[in-house]
Amino acid sequence: MSKKNEVSWTAMLIGYTQCGRIEEASQLFHAMPVKSVVACNAIILGYGQNGEVAKAREVFDIMRERDDQTWSATIKVYERKGFEVETLDLFALMQREGVSGSLASLDYGRQIHAQLVRNQFDHDVYV
């Protein structure tokens, strides 16, 4: 393409992440002159799907602007890779920053409660 714009950069990035070509996606992401929220969300999920949790968090941390999908993607990365404490910490941070709505909070609370009951932690007063 003779002229690339934010949409074309992001489309290529999403294509690479969806095909599991995270190395190419990462190179493209770092070469992007403007990194939109959509592009950042895509690379966070791409890193997460490929086990690159630390890299996903680095992108999250450098973002100036985050949307609901950013928070959800990052929480999903932690949760899917078994980082339960980090998942809860990030969710708590999201709550402190006033991002999550009450329905999302209720849904996450129910999921956490169900997990605790399944693992028989519901009798532990501290938990």
Secondary structure, DSSP 8 states (H G I E B T S, - for coil): --S--HHHHHHHHHHHHHTT-HHHHHHHHHH-SS--HHHHHHHHHHHHHTT-HHHHHHHHHH-SS--HHHHHHHHHHHHHTT-HHHHHHHHHHHHHTT-S-HHHHHHHHHHHHHHHHHTT-TT-S--
